[in-house]
């Protein structure tokens, strides 16, 4: 097998596993039982730890994007080819769908049937008192912050500061989830939103979680690449 094909296959399965674990463990960490109620703070900490573990496991294989919008930013940043980026996105969508299916198989039915704003468990939807425009704006801004952090990690000036990447990304995602989760759901990740939506066949306002992160990722990555990044590093390998 050609080395580039072998690399693509490894990245494909790493992204499936990584995104699957993100949905499986991340949503499980937000669930509540009859004996234990998960607070928003606890949920955000759980998400932080899940992201840290996944980045540590798969960062050296595929970069552990586990998010189509990070892959889009990496393509803009010239770290991943468009063809490989499509492989990543397909893997992430498949992984998120399988991860949520696994969650349904392992968790009690009463947890999976819990309705949040009349929607299924872990389905990302705006809070009842948040308008569509407000949810769009929140998702746009928090995705921009997340992408900006990633671009800062990819910046050549950060080449010697990679030891703490898993910690930085985990705290970034967890912090954003803790801040915005109760308003928009704090998805920042279309694959993560699509998995639960597919299993529940619930796509109300689902477009927000694709359009807002996509436009944010494109604008933020182009801004960082052409305004903030001082030098180009041809042939770089994605750090996350």
Secondary structure, DSSP 8 states (H G I E B T S, - for coil): --HHHHHHHHHHHHHHHHHHHHHHHHHHTT---SS----HHHHHHHHHHHHHHHHHHHTTTT----SHHHHHHHHHTTSS-HHHHHHHHHHHHHHHHHHHHHHHHHS-HHHHT--BTTB-TT-----TTS-HHHHHHHHHHHHHHHHHHHHHHHSGGGTT--TTHHHHHHHHHHHHHHHHHHHH-----HHHHHHHHHHHT--TTTTHHHHHHHHHHHHHHHHIIIII-----TT-----
